[in-house]
Amino acid sequence: LVDYRAVNLKINKDNNRVPNIDSIWPHLRDMKFFTSLDLNSGYFQIPLNEKSKELTGINIDGIGYVFNSLPQGMNVSPSIFQTIMMDLFEGILWEKVIAYLDDICIFGKTLEECIDNTTEVLRRLNEKGFKLKTSKCFFFMDEVDMLGHKVSFNNLKPLTKHLDAIQKMQPPKTLKQLRSLIGTFNYHRKKVQNFSKTILPLTDILKGIDSKVNGKLKVWSAEHQNCFETIKEKLLSEPILAIYNPDAETYIEVDASAFAVG
């Protein structure tokens, strides 16, 4: 992965076409069969024009090179790739297939429907010359891995590898480790009721500390340890979330305190 931070400062970032992950799940409501496709080095299957290649230049041992295909690390790469996927699946996106960058999931309420939808998606991919990594493709399953979740009929649950990583977590000893820990917990926040209030002891440690400042933690009390263990325990309980049904009658319960709103 090339460090393109200097180049990225000169490029207008546009990731508006990359969907919010939470907006994806309702499209899988009532689906019983799934096909998961993995593009073989998806970004590298997108060719660049000559002008764009100039922006990708790197120097190795005094020799200059450019990418012939879309590189990772550029701030516009996700948006470009997502736009190509949206154009490729125009007319069937969200109805028959979900494409989140190079993560492609085809679905159907019946096996026959899933087979038909999969055939259509494969036809379109083949017409544009996309290659699949067959060892990571799974066809007509009742459960597939997608975007950090295990997806089945109207249910979402965390991947086993994520649970294993959480199980192995140790209390942080540095500010960098604490920020990483909070980031991981935040990724799974929907699985913890009253998450903002629960994690408050940990986020309070960072109050008033510049995000660029690192170093050893100066405080880690019994309260912080209890907070750490509590969130770990809740995440390791393998919570199963129901896929939201936008057509059902919906009740919203709101709450607020001196520390959090939700």
N, C-alpha and C positions, 0 to 999 in steps of 0.2 A: 504494500500500500504506500503510495507516494504522498509526501506531505505537501499539499497544495494550499496551505494557509495563505501564503503571499498572493497566489493567483486568485484565490477565493475573495480576497478583499477588493479585487477589481471587477468581479463578476456580480451582476445583480442576481441575488438568490430568488428562486421562485419554486417553492415546494407546495404551492397551493393545490396542485392536482393530486398529490399523495393523500389518500383518504385517511381520516381518523380511524384507528383500529376499532374503536367501540361502535362506529357507525356501520361496520361490516356485518356484525353478528345477526342483526334482525333479518338480513337476506337469507340466512340459513334456517330460519324458523320453519319447522315441520318437514325439513329435509331428512331423509333416512339413509341415503346412499351417497358416497363421496368418492371422488377421484382426486388425488393430489399429484401435481406435476412439478418437477424440479428442472429448471432450465440449466443447461451445462454452462457455467460461467456466464450468466445472463448478460451482464453489462458488456462483456467482451464480444458479444454477438451483434452489438450495435456499431456499425462502421461510422467513422468520422469523415467529414469533408476536409479538404486540404487546409482551409483556413482555421478550422477548429483544432487540427492536429498541432498547429504552432503553439497553442496554449498549453499543451500537455508535455512540453519538452522537459527532459531530465538529463543530468550529466553524471556519467559513471566513469570514473578513472580518466577524466578529460575527454571522453567521447560523448557526443550528444545523441539523444534518442527521442523519438516522439511516439505516442500511442497511435495506432491505427484504428483503435476502437475505443468505446466509451470507458474512461478509467473510473475506478472507485476513488473517493476522496475529494472530488470536485463537488462544490455545493449545489450545482445544477444537475448533476448526474441522476439523482433520484427522480426529479421532476421530468427530465427528458425520457427516462425509461418508463415511468408511469404513463406519460402521454402516449408513447408508442403502444403500450399494452391496451390503453383505453381505445385508441384508434383501431387496433387489431381486433378487439372484441366488441366493436360497435354493434349495438342491436341485441346483444346477448349478455353484456356485462351486467352483473347483479341479478339477472333473471336466470341465467344458466351457469355462470362462472364468476368467480371472484378473482381478481388479479391485484395483489398488493405487491408492487414491484415485481420481483421474480418468483413470488410465492403464488401459485395458481391452484385454485380449488374449484372443481366442477361438482355439481350436486343435482339431486333429483328426488322427488317424493317416492318414486318407484325405481326398481332396478332398470327397467326398460327406458325410463326417462333419463336416468343417469348415463346409460350406454349411448343413447342418442346425443345427449349434450356433450359427452366426452368425444364422440366421433366428430362433431362439429368443431370443437376446439382444436383437436388434433389436425383436422383438415386445414384450418386457418394458420396454425403454427407451421405446418409443412409448406404451405403456399409461400410463406415469407422466409422459409429456410432456417427456422429456429431448430436447434438441436436440444434434445432432452438428455438428462442423466438418468438412464433407465433404472439404475440401482436405487434411486431415491424417488421413484414414481410408484404410486400405489393406486390400484384400480378397483372401483366398485366396493369400497369398504363401508362398514357401518360405523367406523370411527377412524379419524385421521388426525395427524398433528398439523396445526396451523397457527402461525403467529404466536408461538409460545403457549398454545393451549391444545388440549386434546378435545376435539369436537365430535359430538355424537348427536343423536336425535334430541334436539332442543336443550342440550346440555353442554357446558364448558367446564373443564377442570384443568388444573395446572399439569404441565408435563412432569414426568418422573424425574428427568434430569434437573429440572428447576428445584424440585423438592429435595433432591440429593444435595444440591448446592446450598440450599437454605439450611439443611441439616448440619452441614459441615461448617457453617458460619461461626466465627469466633468473635468475641467482643472486640471492638476496634481499639487500637492503641495510638492511632494518629488521626489528625483531622481529615487527611485524605481518605483513610479507611472508613471514617465515620460518614463522609459524604457519599462514598460508594455504597455503604450499607443502607443509608437513607434512600438512595436512588433505587436500589434493588427492592426495598420495601414498598416504595412508591409505585413501582411497576405492577405490584400485586395488590394495590390498595383496595380495589373493589372487593377483594375476598375477605377483608377485615372490617367488621362493623365498627362505626365510630373511629375510623382510622386516624383522622386528623387529631382527635383528642388523645388517642392511644399513643401516638408517636411523639406527642408534644415534648416530653422530657428530653428526647434525643435532638429534636430540631432546636430546642432552647439553647443547647450547648453552642450552636453556631451563631446565635444572635450577636450582632456587633462585630463579628469576625469577617474580614474581607475574604471573598471566595478564593483569592489567589494565595492566601496565607496557609502554609502547611506547618507541620510540626507535631510534637507529641501532645496527646490529650492531657489537659491539666486537671480534668475532673472526670470521674466515673464512679458514681455513687451506687448504693443499693437500689435506688429508684431507677437509675439508668439501666442497671442490670436486669431489673424486673421488667422494665419496658421492653428491652431486647428479647428476653425470654418469652414474654407474653405474645409478641407479634410472631416470633418464630413458631410458637406452639399453634397459633391460629392458622398460620399458613401451612403447617405440616399436617393439619387435620384433613387435608385434601378436600377443601370446600368445593362443592359443585354449584355452579351458577346456572340458572335457567336462562335460555335465550329469550330476550324481551319480545313480546308480541305487541306490535304497535296498534293492532286492531282491537285488542282487548280493552276493557274498561280499566283505566289507570288511576291509581291513587298516589299522591305524592306526600310523603311525610317529611316535613322540614324541621330543622332544629338549629338552635344557635346558643352559644355560650360566650363567655369572655375570651375563649381561646379558639373557637372554631365555628364554622358555619357549614351546614350540609343538609 
